[in-house]
């Protein structure tokens, strides 16, 4: 099953490194790192919402 991981490069709660590790350990994972974004990648970031929408519409 495809998996989308969104990570904000300014997230102090869950570092991008953790997202990279999760993506490396998950088959069919896609990681999108959002520049200038903190923890709320979908609700507070147009780029995060856009990435999620594009992923779901494939």
C-alpha distance matrix in Angstrom:
0.0 3.8 6.4 10.0 12.9 16.3 19.4 23.1 25.4 28.1 26.1 28.5 26.4 23.2 24.0 22.0 22.3 20.1 17.3 17.8 17.7 14.5 12.9 14.6 13.4 9.6 7.9 6.7 8.5 11.1 14.3 16.9 20.3 22.7 26.3 28.8 26.5 26.6 24.4 23.8 21.5 20.6 23.8 26.3 25.0 25.0 22.9 20.2 20.2 20.2 17.2 15.2 16.7 16.0 12.3 12.1 14.4 12.7
3.8 0.0 3.8 6.8 10.0 13.3 16.5 20.0 22.3 25.1 23.5 26.1 24.4 21.2 21.7 19.3 20.0 18.3 15.1 15.4 16.1 13.1 10.8 13.1 12.8 9.1 7.6 5.0 5.8 7.6 10.9 13.4 16.8 19.2 22.8 25.5 23.3 23.8 21.9 21.2 18.7 17.9 21.3 23.5 21.9 21.7 19.4 16.9 17.2 16.9 13.7 12.1 13.8 12.8 9.0 9.7 12.2 10.4
6.4 3.8 0.0 3.8 6.5 9.9 13.0 16.6 19.1 21.7 19.9 22.4 20.6 17.5 18.2 16.0 16.9 15.0 11.7 12.7 13.5 10.3 8.5 11.5 11.3 7.9 8.1 6.3 4.6 6.1 8.5 10.9 14.1 16.4 20.1 22.5 20.1 20.3 18.3 17.8 15.4 15.0 18.4 20.6 19.2 19.5 17.3 14.4 15.1 15.4 12.1 10.4 13.0 12.6 8.9 9.9 13.1 12.1
10.0 6.8 3.8 0.0 3.8 6.5 9.9 13.3 15.9 18.5 17.0 19.9 18.5 15.5 16.1 13.7 15.4 13.9 10.3 11.6 13.4 10.6 8.7 12.2 12.9 10.1 10.9 8.7 5.9 5.0 6.1 7.6 10.8 12.8 16.5 18.9 16.5 17.0 15.4 14.7 12.0 11.7 15.4 17.2 15.5 15.9 13.5 10.7 11.8 12.2 8.7 7.5 10.6 10.4 7.2 9.1 12.3 11.8
12.9 10.0 6.5 3.8 0.0 3.8 6.5 10.2 12.7 15.2 13.5 16.3 14.9 11.8 12.3 10.1 11.9 10.4 6.8 8.8 10.8 8.4 7.2 11.0 12.0 10.1 12.0 10.7 7.1 6.1 4.7 6.2 8.3 10.6 14.1 16.3 13.9 14.0 12.3 12.5 9.9 10.9 14.4 15.7 14.3 15.5 13.1 10.0 12.1 13.1 9.8 9.1 12.7 12.9 10.3 12.3 15.6 15.4
16.3 13.3 9.9 6.5 3.8 0.0 3.8 6.9 9.8 12.1 10.8 14.0 13.3 10.7 11.1 9.0 11.9 11.1 7.7 10.1 12.7 11.0 10.1 13.7 15.2 13.8 15.7 14.2 10.6 8.5 6.0 5.0 6.0 7.3 10.9 12.7 10.2 10.6 9.4 9.4 6.5 8.1 11.6 12.3 10.7 12.3 10.0 6.9 9.7 11.0 8.2 8.3 12.0 12.6 11.0 13.2 16.1 16.5
19.4 16.5 13.0 9.9 6.5 3.8 0.0 3.8 6.4 8.7 7.4 10.7 10.6 8.0 7.7 5.8 9.3 9.1 6.5 9.0 11.8 11.1 10.9 14.0 15.8 15.2 17.6 16.6 12.9 10.9 7.5 6.3 4.8 6.0 8.8 10.3 8.0 8.0 7.5 8.9 6.6 9.6 12.6 12.3 11.0 13.3 11.0 8.6 12.0 13.5 11.1 11.7 15.3 15.9 14.6 16.9 19.8 20.1
23.1 20.0 16.6 13.3 10.2 6.9 3.8 0.0 3.8 5.4 5.2 9.0 10.0 8.6 8.0 6.9 10.7 11.3 9.6 11.7 14.7 14.5 14.4 17.3 19.2 18.9 21.3 20.2 16.5 14.2 10.7 8.5 5.7 4.7 6.2 6.8 4.5 4.9 6.1 7.9 6.1 9.8 11.9 10.6 9.3 12.1 10.3 8.7 12.3 13.9 12.4 13.5 16.8 17.5 16.9 19.3 21.8 22.5
25.4 22.3 19.1 15.9 12.7 9.8 6.4 3.8 0.0 3.8 5.7 8.6 10.8 9.5 7.4 6.2 9.6 11.4 10.4 11.6 14.6 15.4 15.3 17.6 19.9 20.3 22.7 21.8 18.1 15.8 12.0 10.1 6.4 6.0 5.4 6.1 5.9 6.6 8.8 11.2 9.8 13.5 15.4 13.5 12.1 14.7 12.6 11.9 15.6 16.7 15.1 16.7 19.9 20.2 19.7 22.4 24.7 25.1
28.1 25.1 21.7 18.5 15.2 12.1 8.7 5.4 3.8 0.0 3.8 6.2 9.1 9.3 8.0 8.5 11.7 13.1 12.8 14.6 17.1 17.8 18.3 20.6 22.6 23.0 25.7 24.9 21.2 19.1 15.4 13.4 9.9 8.6 7.5 5.9 5.4 4.5 7.4 10.3 10.2 13.9 15.0 12.7 12.2 15.4 14.1 13.4 16.7 18.4 17.4 18.7 21.8 22.6 22.2 24.6 27.0 27.8
26.1 23.5 19.9 17.0 13.5 10.8 7.4 5.2 5.7 3.8 0.0 3.8 5.6 5.9 6.0 7.5 10.7 11.0 11.0 13.5 15.5 15.7 16.8 19.3 20.7 21.1 24.0 23.6 19.8 18.2 14.7 13.3 10.4 9.8 10.0 9.0 6.8 4.0 4.7 8.3 9.0 12.7 13.8 12.2 12.4 15.9 14.9 13.2 16.3 18.5 17.2 17.8 21.1 22.3 21.5 23.4 26.3 27.1
28.5 26.1 22.4 19.9 16.3 14.0 10.7 9.0 8.6 6.2 3.8 0.0 3.8 5.9 6.2 9.2 11.3 11.4 12.6 15.1 16.4 16.9 18.7 20.8 21.9 22.7 26.0 26.0 22.3 21.1 17.6 16.7 13.8 13.5 13.4 11.9 10.3 7.1 7.2 11.0 12.4 16.0 16.7 15.2 15.9 19.5 18.7 16.9 19.8 22.2 20.9 21.2 24.7 25.9 24.9 26.7 29.7 30.5
26.4 24.4 20.6 18.5 14.9 13.3 10.6 10.0 10.8 9.1 5.6 3.8 0.0 3.8 6.4 9.7 11.4 10.3 11.6 14.6 15.3 15.2 17.4 19.8 20.2 20.9 24.3 24.6 20.9 20.3 17.2 16.8 14.6 14.7 15.5 14.5 12.0 8.6 6.8 10.3 12.1 15.3 16.0 15.4 16.5 20.1 19.4 16.9 19.5 22.2 20.7 20.4 23.9 25.4 24.0 25.4 28.7 29.6
23.2 21.2 17.5 15.5 11.8 10.7 8.0 8.6 9.5 9.3 5.9 5.9 3.8 0.0 3.8 6.6 8.2 6.7 7.8 10.9 11.6 11.5 13.7 16.0 16.5 17.2 20.6 21.0 17.4 16.9 13.8 14.0 12.1 13.1 14.4 14.3 11.9 9.2 7.3 10.7 11.4 14.6 16.1 15.9 16.3 19.5 18.2 15.5 18.3 20.7 18.7 18.4 22.1 23.2 21.5 23.1 26.4 26.9
24.0 21.7 18.2 16.1 12.3 11.1 7.7 8.0 7.4 8.0 6.0 6.2 6.4 3.8 0.0 3.8 5.2 5.6 7.0 9.1 10.3 11.3 13.0 14.7 16.1 17.2 20.5 20.8 17.1 16.3 12.9 13.0 10.6 12.0 12.7 13.1 11.6 9.7 9.2 12.7 12.6 16.1 18.0 17.3 16.9 20.0 18.1 16.0 19.3 21.1 18.8 19.2 23.0 23.5 21.9 24.1 27.2 27.3
22.0 19.3 16.0 13.7 10.1 9.0 5.8 6.9 6.2 8.5 7.5 9.2 9.7 6.6 3.8 0.0 3.8 5.3 5.0 6.2 8.6 9.8 10.5 12.3 14.3 15.2 18.1 18.1 14.4 13.2 9.7 9.8 7.4 9.6 10.8 12.2 11.1 10.4 10.4 13.2 12.0 15.3 17.9 17.1 16.0 18.6 16.1 14.3 17.8 19.0 16.3 17.2 20.9 20.9 19.3 21.9 24.7 24.5
22.3 20.0 16.9 15.4 11.9 11.9 9.3 10.7 9.6 11.7 10.7 11.3 11.4 8.2 5.2 3.8 0.0 3.8 5.4 5.1 6.2 8.7 9.8 10.6 12.5 14.3 17.3 18.0 14.7 14.2 11.1 12.3 10.4 13.1 14.1 15.7 14.8 13.9 13.7 16.7 15.6 18.8 21.4 20.9 19.8 22.2 19.6 17.8 21.1 22.2 19.3 20.0 23.7 23.5 21.5 24.1 27.0 26.4
20.1 18.3 15.0 13.9 10.4 11.1 9.1 11.3 11.4 13.1 11.0 11.4 10.3 6.7 5.6 5.3 3.8 0.0 3.8 5.4 5.0 6.2 8.6 9.8 10.7 12.3 15.7 16.7 13.4 13.6 11.0 12.7 11.6 14.3 16.0 17.3 15.6 14.2 12.9 15.7 14.9 17.8 20.4 20.4 19.8 22.4 20.0 17.5 20.5 22.0 19.0 19.0 22.8 23.0 20.6 22.7 26.0 25.5
17.3 15.1 11.7 10.3 6.8 7.7 6.5 9.6 10.4 12.8 11.0 12.6 11.6 7.8 7.0 5.0 5.4 3.8 0.0 3.8 5.4 5.0 6.1 8.5 9.9 10.4 13.5 13.8 10.2 10.0 7.3 9.2 8.8 11.7 14.1 15.9 14.1 13.3 12.0 14.1 12.6 15.1 18.1 18.4 17.4 19.5 17.0 14.4 17.4 18.6 15.4 15.5 19.2 19.2 16.8 19.1 22.3 21.8
17.8 15.4 12.7 11.6 8.8 10.1 9.0 11.7 11.6 14.6 13.5 15.1 14.6 10.9 9.1 6.2 5.1 5.4 3.8 0.0 3.8 5.5 5.1 6.1 8.7 9.9 12.5 13.0 9.9 9.6 7.2 9.6 9.3 12.8 14.8 17.2 16.1 15.9 15.3 17.4 15.5 17.9 21.2 21.2 19.7 21.5 18.5 16.5 19.5 20.1 16.7 17.3 20.9 20.2 17.8 20.5 23.3 22.2
17.7 16.1 13.5 13.4 10.8 12.7 11.8 14.7 14.6 17.1 15.5 16.4 15.3 11.6 10.3 8.6 6.2 5.0 5.4 3.8 0.0 3.8 5.4 5.1 6.3 8.7 11.8 13.4 10.7 11.8 10.2 13.0 13.0 16.4 18.3 20.5 19.1 18.3 17.2 19.4 18.0 20.4 23.4 23.8 22.7 24.6 21.8 19.5 22.3 23.1 19.7 19.8 23.4 22.8 20.0 22.4 25.4 24.2
14.5 13.1 10.3 10.6 8.4 11.0 11.1 14.5 15.4 17.8 15.7 16.9 15.2 11.5 11.3 9.8 8.7 6.2 5.0 5.5 3.8 0.0 3.8 5.5 5.2 6.1 9.7 11.2 8.4 10.1 9.1 12.2 13.0 16.2 18.8 20.9 19.0 18.1 16.3 18.0 16.5 18.4 21.5 22.4 21.5 23.3 20.7 17.9 20.3 21.3 17.9 17.4 20.9 20.7 17.6 19.5 22.7 21.7
12.9 10.8 8.5 8.7 7.2 10.1 10.9 14.4 15.3 18.3 16.8 18.7 17.4 13.7 13.0 10.5 9.8 8.6 6.1 5.1 5.4 3.8 0.0 3.8 5.4 5.1 7.6 8.3 5.3 6.7 6.4 10.0 11.5 15.0 17.8 20.4 18.8 18.6 17.3 18.6 16.4 17.9 21.4 22.3 20.8 22.0 19.1 16.7 19.0 19.4 15.7 15.7 19.0 18.2 15.1 17.4 20.3 18.9
14.6 13.1 11.5 12.2 11.0 13.7 14.0 17.3 17.6 20.6 19.3 20.8 19.8 16.0 14.7 12.3 10.6 9.8 8.5 6.1 5.1 5.5 3.8 0.0 3.8 5.6 7.6 9.3 7.6 9.4 9.4 12.9 14.1 17.8 20.2 22.9 21.7 21.5 20.4 22.0 19.9 21.7 25.1 25.9 24.2 25.5 22.4 20.2 22.7 22.8 19.1 19.2 22.4 21.3 18.2 20.6 23.3 21.4
13.4 12.8 11.3 12.9 12.0 15.2 15.8 19.2 19.9 22.6 20.7 21.9 20.2 16.5 16.1 14.3 12.5 10.7 9.9 8.7 6.3 5.2 5.4 3.8 0.0 3.8 6.6 9.5 8.4 11.2 11.7 15.4 16.7 20.3 22.9 25.4 23.7 23.1 21.4 22.9 21.2 22.6 25.9 27.1 25.9 27.2 24.4 21.8 24.0 24.5 20.8 20.3 23.5 22.7 19.3 21.1 24.0 22.3
9.6 9.1 7.9 10.1 10.1 13.8 15.2 18.9 20.3 23.0 21.1 22.7 20.9 17.2 17.2 15.2 14.3 12.3 10.4 9.9 8.7 6.1 5.1 5.6 3.8 0.0 3.8 6.4 5.5 9.0 10.4 14.1 16.2 19.6 22.6 25.2 23.2 22.9 21.0 21.9 19.9 20.8 24.1 25.7 24.4 25.4 22.7 20.0 21.7 22.1 18.5 17.6 20.5 19.7 16.2 17.7 20.6 18.9
7.9 7.6 8.1 10.9 12.0 15.7 17.6 21.3 22.7 25.7 24.0 26.0 24.3 20.6 20.5 18.1 17.3 15.7 13.5 12.5 11.8 9.7 7.6 7.6 6.6 3.8 0.0 3.8 5.5 9.1 11.6 15.2 17.9 21.2 24.3 27.2 25.4 25.5 23.8 24.3 22.0 22.4 25.9 27.6 26.0 26.5 23.7 21.3 22.6 22.5 18.8 18.0 20.5 19.2 15.6 17.1 19.5 17.2
6.7 5.0 6.3 8.7 10.7 14.2 16.6 20.2 21.8 24.9 23.6 26.0 24.6 21.0 20.8 18.1 18.0 16.7 13.8 13.0 13.4 11.2 8.3 9.3 9.5 6.4 3.8 0.0 3.8 6.6 9.9 13.2 16.3 19.4 22.6 25.6 23.9 24.5 23.0 23.1 20.4 20.5 24.1 25.8 23.8 23.9 21.0 18.9 20.0 19.4 15.8 15.2 17.3 15.7 12.2 13.9 16.0 13.6
8.5 5.8 4.6 5.9 7.1 10.6 12.9 16.5 18.1 21.2 19.8 22.3 20.9 17.4 17.1 14.4 14.7 13.4 10.2 9.9 10.7 8.4 5.3 7.6 8.4 5.5 5.5 3.8 0.0 3.8 6.5 9.9 12.9 15.9 19.2 22.1 20.3 20.7 19.3 19.6 16.9 17.4 21.0 22.5 20.6 21.1 18.2 15.8 17.4 17.2 13.5 13.0 15.7 14.5 11.1 13.2 15.8 14.0
11.1 7.6 6.1 5.0 6.1 8.5 10.9 14.2 15.8 19.1 18.2 21.1 20.3 16.9 16.3 13.2 14.2 13.6 10.0 9.6 11.8 10.1 6.7 9.4 11.2 9.0 9.1 6.6 3.8 0.0 3.8 6.6 9.9 12.8 16.1 19.2 17.7 18.7 17.8 17.9 14.8 15.3 19.0 20.1 17.9 18.0 14.9 13.0 14.8 14.2 10.4 10.8 13.5 11.9 9.0 12.0 14.3 12.7
14.3 10.9 8.5 6.1 4.7 6.0 7.5 10.7 12.0 15.4 14.7 17.6 17.2 13.8 12.9 9.7 11.1 11.0 7.3 7.2 10.2 9.1 6.4 9.4 11.7 10.4 11.6 9.9 6.5 3.8 0.0 3.8 6.4 9.6 12.8 15.8 14.4 15.3 14.8 15.3 12.3 13.6 17.3 17.8 15.6 16.3 13.1 11.2 13.8 13.6 10.0 10.9 14.1 13.1 10.8 13.9 16.4 15.4
16.9 13.4 10.9 7.6 6.2 5.0 6.3 8.5 10.1 13.4 13.3 16.7 16.8 14.0 13.0 9.8 12.3 12.7 9.2 9.6 13.0 12.2 10.0 12.9 15.4 14.1 15.2 13.2 9.9 6.6 3.8 0.0 3.8 6.3 9.6 12.7 11.5 13.1 13.2 13.4 10.0 11.4 15.0 15.1 12.4 13.0 9.6 8.2 11.2 10.9 7.5 9.4 12.5 11.6 10.4 13.7 15.8 15.4
20.3 16.8 14.1 10.8 8.3 6.0 4.8 5.7 6.4 9.9 10.4 13.8 14.6 12.1 10.6 7.4 10.4 11.6 8.8 9.3 13.0 13.0 11.5 14.1 16.7 16.2 17.9 16.3 12.9 9.9 6.4 3.8 0.0 3.8 6.4 9.5 8.8 10.5 11.4 12.3 9.3 11.8 14.9 14.2 11.6 13.0 9.8 8.8 12.5 12.6 10.0 12.1 15.2 14.7 14.0 17.1 19.2 19.1
22.7 19.2 16.4 12.8 10.6 7.3 6.0 4.7 6.0 8.6 9.8 13.5 14.7 13.1 12.0 9.6 13.1 14.3 11.7 12.8 16.4 16.2 15.0 17.8 20.3 19.6 21.2 19.4 15.9 12.8 9.6 6.3 3.8 0.0 3.8 6.5 5.8 8.5 10.2 10.6 7.5 10.1 12.7 11.2 8.4 9.9 7.0 6.9 10.7 11.0 9.5 11.8 14.6 14.6 14.7 17.5 19.4 19.9
26.3 22.8 20.1 16.5 14.1 10.9 8.8 6.2 5.4 7.5 10.0 13.4 15.5 14.4 12.7 10.8 14.1 16.0 14.1 14.8 18.3 18.8 17.8 20.2 22.9 22.6 24.3 22.6 19.2 16.1 12.8 9.6 6.4 3.8 0.0 3.8 5.5 8.7 11.5 12.4 10.1 12.9 14.8 12.5 9.9 11.5 9.1 10.0 13.6 13.7 12.8 15.4 17.9 17.8 18.2 21.1 22.8 23.3
28.8 25.5 22.5 18.9 16.3 12.7 10.3 6.8 6.1 5.9 9.0 11.9 14.5 14.3 13.1 12.2 15.7 17.3 15.9 17.2 20.5 20.9 20.4 22.9 25.4 25.2 27.2 25.6 22.1 19.2 15.8 12.7 9.5 6.5 3.8 0.0 3.8 6.8 10.4 11.4 10.1 13.0 14.0 11.0 9.3 11.6 10.4 11.2 14.4 15.3 15.0 17.2 19.6 20.1 20.7 23.2 25.0 25.9
26.5 23.3 20.1 16.5 13.9 10.2 8.0 4.5 5.9 5.4 6.8 10.3 12.0 11.9 11.6 11.1 14.8 15.6 14.1 16.1 19.1 19.0 18.8 21.7 23.7 23.2 25.4 23.9 20.3 17.7 14.4 11.5 8.8 5.8 5.5 3.8 0.0 3.8 6.9 7.6 6.5 9.7 10.7 8.1 6.9 10.0 9.2 8.8 11.9 13.6 13.3 14.7 17.4 18.4 18.7 20.8 23.0 24.2
26.6 23.8 20.3 17.0 14.0 10.6 8.0 4.9 6.6 4.5 4.0 7.1 8.6 9.2 9.7 10.4 13.9 14.2 13.3 15.9 18.3 18.1 18.6 21.5 23.1 22.9 25.5 24.5 20.7 18.7 15.3 13.1 10.5 8.5 8.7 6.8 3.8 0.0 3.8 5.9 6.6 10.2 10.7 8.5 8.9 12.5 12.1 10.7 13.6 15.9 15.4 16.0 19.0 20.5 20.3 22.0 24.6 25.9
24.4 21.9 18.3 15.4 12.3 9.4 7.5 6.1 8.8 7.4 4.7 7.2 6.8 7.3 9.2 10.4 13.7 12.9 12.0 15.3 17.2 16.3 17.3 20.4 21.4 21.0 23.8 23.0 19.3 17.8 14.8 13.2 11.4 10.2 11.5 10.4 6.9 3.8 0.0 3.8 5.7 8.9 9.5 8.7 9.8 13.4 13.2 10.7 13.1 16.0 15.2 15.0 18.2 20.0 19.3 20.6 23.6 24.9
23.8 21.2 17.8 14.7 12.5 9.4 8.9 7.9 11.2 10.3 8.3 11.0 10.3 10.7 12.7 13.2 16.7 15.7 14.1 17.4 19.4 18.0 18.6 22.0 22.9 21.9 24.3 23.1 19.6 17.9 15.3 13.4 12.3 10.6 12.4 11.4 7.6 5.9 3.8 0.0 3.8 5.8 5.7 5.6 7.3 10.8 11.3 8.7 10.2 13.5 13.4 12.7 15.5 17.8 17.5 18.4 21.2 23.0
21.5 18.7 15.4 12.0 9.9 6.5 6.6 6.1 9.8 10.2 9.0 12.4 12.1 11.4 12.6 12.0 15.6 14.9 12.6 15.5 18.0 16.5 16.4 19.9 21.2 19.9 22.0 20.4 16.9 14.8 12.3 10.0 9.3 7.5 10.1 10.1 6.5 6.6 5.7 3.8 0.0 3.8 6.0 5.9 5.5 8.4 8.0 5.1 7.4 10.3 9.8 9.7 12.6 14.5 14.3 15.6 18.3 19.8
20.6 17.9 15.0 11.7 10.9 8.1 9.6 9.8 13.5 13.9 12.7 16.0 15.3 14.6 16.1 15.3 18.8 17.8 15.1 17.9 20.4 18.4 17.9 21.7 22.6 20.8 22.4 20.5 17.4 15.3 13.6 11.4 11.8 10.1 12.9 13.0 9.7 10.2 8.9 5.8 3.8 0.0 3.8 5.8 5.5 7.2 7.7 4.6 4.6 8.2 8.5 7.5 9.8 12.4 12.5 13.2 15.7 17.8
23.8 21.3 18.4 15.4 14.4 11.6 12.6 11.9 15.4 15.0 13.8 16.7 16.0 16.1 18.0 17.9 21.4 20.4 18.1 21.2 23.4 21.5 21.4 25.1 25.9 24.1 25.9 24.1 21.0 19.0 17.3 15.0 14.9 12.7 14.8 14.0 10.7 10.7 9.5 5.7 6.0 3.8 0.0 3.8 5.8 7.8 9.8 7.6 6.8 10.5 11.8 10.7 12.2 15.2 15.8 15.9 18.1 20.7
26.3 23.5 20.6 17.2 15.7 12.3 12.3 10.6 13.5 12.7 12.2 15.2 15.4 15.9 17.3 17.1 20.9 20.4 18.4 21.2 23.8 22.4 22.3 25.9 27.1 25.7 27.6 25.8 22.5 20.1 17.8 15.1 14.2 11.2 12.5 11.0 8.1 8.5 8.7 5.6 5.9 5.8 3.8 0.0 3.8 6.8 9.0 7.9 8.3 11.3 12.7 12.7 14.3 16.8 17.7 18.4 20.5 22.8
25.0 21.9 19.2 15.5 14.3 10.7 11.0 9.3 12.1 12.2 12.4 15.9 16.5 16.3 16.9 16.0 19.8 19.8 17.4 19.7 22.7 21.5 20.8 24.2 25.9 24.4 26.0 23.8 20.6 17.9 15.6 12.4 11.6 8.4 9.9 9.3 6.9 8.9 9.8 7.3 5.5 5.5 5.8 3.8 0.0 3.8 5.3 5.1 6.3 8.5 9.9 10.8 12.4 14.3 15.4 16.8 18.5 20.5
25.0 21.7 19.5 15.9 15.5 12.3 13.3 12.1 14.7 15.4 15.9 19.5 20.1 19.5 20.0 18.6 22.2 22.4 19.5 21.5 24.6 23.3 22.0 25.5 27.2 25.4 26.5 23.9 21.1 18.0 16.3 13.0 13.0 9.9 11.5 11.6 10.0 12.5 13.4 10.8 8.4 7.2 7.8 6.8 3.8 0.0 3.8 5.4 5.2 6.0 8.5 9.9 10.4 12.1 14.1 15.4 16.3 18.5
22.9 19.4 17.3 13.5 13.1 10.0 11.0 10.3 12.6 14.1 14.9 18.7 19.4 18.2 18.1 16.1 19.6 20.0 17.0 18.5 21.8 20.7 19.1 22.4 24.4 22.7 23.7 21.0 18.2 14.9 13.1 9.6 9.8 7.0 9.1 10.4 9.2 12.1 13.2 11.3 8.0 7.7 9.8 9.0 5.3 3.8 0.0 3.8 5.5 5.0 6.1 8.6 9.8 10.4 12.1 14.2 15.3 16.8
20.2 16.9 14.4 10.7 10.0 6.9 8.6 8.7 11.9 13.4 13.2 16.9 16.9 15.5 16.0 14.3 17.8 17.5 14.4 16.5 19.5 17.9 16.7 20.2 21.8 20.0 21.3 18.9 15.8 13.0 11.2 8.2 8.8 6.9 10.0 11.2 8.8 10.7 10.7 8.7 5.1 4.6 7.6 7.9 5.1 5.4 3.8 0.0 3.8 5.4 5.1 6.2 8.6 9.9 10.6 12.4 14.3 15.9
20.2 17.2 15.1 11.8 12.1 9.7 12.0 12.3 15.6 16.7 16.3 19.8 19.5 18.3 19.3 17.8 21.1 20.5 17.4 19.5 22.3 20.3 19.0 22.7 24.0 21.7 22.6 20.0 17.4 14.8 13.8 11.2 12.5 10.7 13.6 14.4 11.9 13.6 13.1 10.2 7.4 4.6 6.8 8.3 6.3 5.2 5.5 3.8 0.0 3.8 5.5 5.2 6.1 8.6 9.9 10.6 12.3 14.6
20.2 16.9 15.4 12.2 13.1 11.0 13.5 13.9 16.7 18.4 18.5 22.2 22.2 20.7 21.1 19.0 22.2 22.0 18.6 20.1 23.1 21.3 19.4 22.8 24.5 22.1 22.5 19.4 17.2 14.2 13.6 10.9 12.6 11.0 13.7 15.3 13.6 15.9 16.0 13.5 10.3 8.2 10.5 11.3 8.5 6.0 5.0 5.4 3.8 0.0 3.8 5.4 5.1 6.1 8.5 9.9 10.6 12.6
17.2 13.7 12.1 8.7 9.8 8.2 11.1 12.4 15.1 17.4 17.2 20.9 20.7 18.7 18.8 16.3 19.3 19.0 15.4 16.7 19.7 17.9 15.7 19.1 20.8 18.5 18.8 15.8 13.5 10.4 10.0 7.5 10.0 9.5 12.8 15.0 13.3 15.4 15.2 13.4 9.8 8.5 11.8 12.7 9.9 8.5 6.1 5.1 5.5 3.8 0.0 3.8 5.5 5.2 6.1 8.6 10.0 11.1
15.2 12.1 10.4 7.5 9.1 8.3 11.7 13.5 16.7 18.7 17.8 21.2 20.4 18.4 19.2 17.2 20.0 19.0 15.5 17.3 19.8 17.4 15.7 19.2 20.3 17.6 18.0 15.2 13.0 10.8 10.9 9.4 12.1 11.8 15.4 17.2 14.7 16.0 15.0 12.7 9.7 7.5 10.7 12.7 10.8 9.9 8.6 6.2 5.2 5.4 3.8 0.0 3.8 5.5 5.1 6.2 8.6 10.3
16.7 13.8 13.0 10.6 12.7 12.0 15.3 16.8 19.9 21.8 21.1 24.7 23.9 22.1 23.0 20.9 23.7 22.8 19.2 20.9 23.4 20.9 19.0 22.4 23.5 20.5 20.5 17.3 15.7 13.5 14.1 12.5 15.2 14.6 17.9 19.6 17.4 19.0 18.2 15.5 12.6 9.8 12.2 14.3 12.4 10.4 9.8 8.6 6.1 5.1 5.5 3.8 0.0 3.8 5.4 5.2 6.1 8.9
16.0 12.8 12.6 10.4 12.9 12.6 15.9 17.5 20.2 22.6 22.3 25.9 25.4 23.2 23.5 20.9 23.5 23.0 19.2 20.2 22.8 20.7 18.2 21.3 22.7 19.7 19.2 15.7 14.5 11.9 13.1 11.6 14.7 14.6 17.8 20.1 18.4 20.5 20.0 17.8 14.5 12.4 15.2 16.8 14.3 12.1 10.4 9.9 8.6 6.1 5.2 5.5 3.8 0.0 3.8 5.5 5.2 6.5
12.3 9.0 8.9 7.2 10.3 11.0 14.6 16.9 19.7 22.2 21.5 24.9 24.0 21.5 21.9 19.3 21.5 20.6 16.8 17.8 20.0 17.6 15.1 18.2 19.3 16.2 15.6 12.2 11.1 9.0 10.8 10.4 14.0 14.7 18.2 20.7 18.7 20.3 19.3 17.5 14.3 12.5 15.8 17.7 15.4 14.1 12.1 10.6 9.9 8.5 6.1 5.1 5.4 3.8 0.0 3.8 5.6 5.7
12.1 9.7 9.9 9.1 12.3 13.2 16.9 19.3 22.4 24.6 23.4 26.7 25.4 23.1 24.1 21.9 24.1 22.7 19.1 20.5 22.4 19.5 17.4 20.6 21.1 17.7 17.1 13.9 13.2 12.0 13.9 13.7 17.1 17.5 21.1 23.2 20.8 22.0 20.6 18.4 15.6 13.2 15.9 18.4 16.8 15.4 14.2 12.4 10.6 9.9 8.6 6.2 5.2 5.5 3.8 0.0 3.8 5.6
14.4 12.2 13.1 12.3 15.6 16.1 19.8 21.8 24.7 27.0 26.3 29.7 28.7 26.4 27.2 24.7 27.0 26.0 22.3 23.3 25.4 22.7 20.3 23.3 24.0 20.6 19.5 16.0 15.8 14.3 16.4 15.8 19.2 19.4 22.8 25.0 23.0 24.6 23.6 21.2 18.3 15.7 18.1 20.5 18.5 16.3 15.3 14.3 12.3 10.6 10.0 8.6 6.1 5.2 5.6 3.8 0.0 3.8
12.7 10.4 12.1 11.8 15.4 16.5 20.1 22.5 25.1 27.8 27.1 30.5 29.6 26.9 27.3 24.5 26.4 25.5 21.8 22.2 24.2 21.7 18.9 21.4 22.3 18.9 17.2 13.6 14.0 12.7 15.4 15.4 19.1 19.9 23.3 25.9 24.2 25.9 24.9 23.0 19.8 17.8 20.7 22.8 20.5 18.5 16.8 15.9 14.6 12.6 11.1 10.3 8.9 6.5 5.7 5.6 3.8 0.0
